[in-house]
Amino acid sequence: MIENRLFHTRYADLHLHTNISDGTMSPEEIVIEAKKSGLATIAITDHDTFDGIGLALSAGAEHGIEVIPGIKLSAELNGEEVHILGYYMDWQDQQLRDKLKEFRNSRRLRAMRMVDKLNELGVDLEYDDILQQPDSISIGRPHVAAALVEKGHVVSISEAFRRFLGDDGPAYMPKHKLSPAEAIALLLDVGGIPVLAHPGMLRQDIISELVSCGLMGLEVFHPCHTVLHSDYYHELAERYSLLITGGSDCHGRAKDRMAIGSIRLPYEHIDALKKARATILQQLERASNE
């Protein structure tokens, strides 16, 4: 009986990036890879854009994969980058889309400044070289890296990060970031479920502070987490009554991340997310009627 139950368990990967932000696979390709990996559900969590969601939903309907609308917002607290994942928000909300457009404009400005730094280092690159990269809607460092490869300055994206674009690289430029509280509020305002991404990568313990700001979940399972990390954050999630998520953080070939489905979140956690989403919608409806 136990083996039969395990065989029928459905799994999800709730942290995936497409080539519309800083991954290398299209939304359709991600869905197909998820199908091959035996997943039932995925979430597209591109940086600062929903432009891949519609494509993924259509491909999911075609291939029998449940697609959860998601996003990843970059924030900063005490000098450290903090990533907030959002799930099930109204991804067609115009006010949020306008805000995200501002973030993407900031990304473009950042890319221009990285080009300037590369030029100062003697690397011949123009901003137009980045714009010519596929799916440069939400420009990130992988687009700059791809342009460097195309121009022959490096042989691979990983070399571009290692020599120029990594966090300690000579052409690195920091991003404009929200505070985690602002990111959480943005998601809650449109019915989203805010989740702290890969907490094991943070140098500071901020979970209790974020819970007070409305944080609803922890990414317990992530490739950068050890078993001890996952056990610890699982206990914290229970202590603070937080939802549990997990995902591969797959970027395709853009980063040295695990493959789609390498993190397999049991479907019971998707059911919990859906229940939380229903509660949020009820609360928003009551608030609008007051």
Secondary structure as GFF3:
##gff-version 3
##sequence-region A 1 290
A	DSSP	alpha_helix	2	7	.	.	.	ID=ss1
A	DSSP	beta_strand	11	16	.	.	.	ID=ss2
A	DSSP	alpha_helix	27	36	.	.	.	ID=ss3
A	DSSP	beta_strand	41	44	.	.	.	ID=ss4
A	DSSP	alpha_helix	53	63	.	.	.	ID=ss5
A	DSSP	beta_strand	66	77	.	.	.	ID=ss6
A	DSSP	beta_strand	80	87	.	.	.	ID=ss7
A	DSSP	alpha_helix	94	120	.	.	.	ID=ss8
A	DSSP	alpha_helix	127	131	.	.	.	ID=ss9
A	DSSP	alpha_helix	141	150	.	.	.	ID=ss10
A	DSSP	alpha_helix	157	160	.	.	.	ID=ss11
A	DSSP	pi_helix	161	165	.	.	.	ID=ss12
A	DSSP	alpha_helix	180	189	.	.	.	ID=ss13
A	DSSP	beta_strand	193	196	.	.	.	ID=ss14
A	DSSP	three_ten_helix	199	201	.	.	.	ID=ss15
A	DSSP	alpha_helix	207	212	.	.	.	ID=ss16
A	DSSP	beta_strand	217	221	.	.	.	ID=ss17
A	DSSP	alpha_helix	227	239	.	.	.	ID=ss18
A	DSSP	beta_strand	243	246	.	.	.	ID=ss19
A	DSSP	beta_strand	265	266	.	.	.	ID=ss20
A	DSSP	alpha_helix	268	289	.	.	.	ID=ss21
###
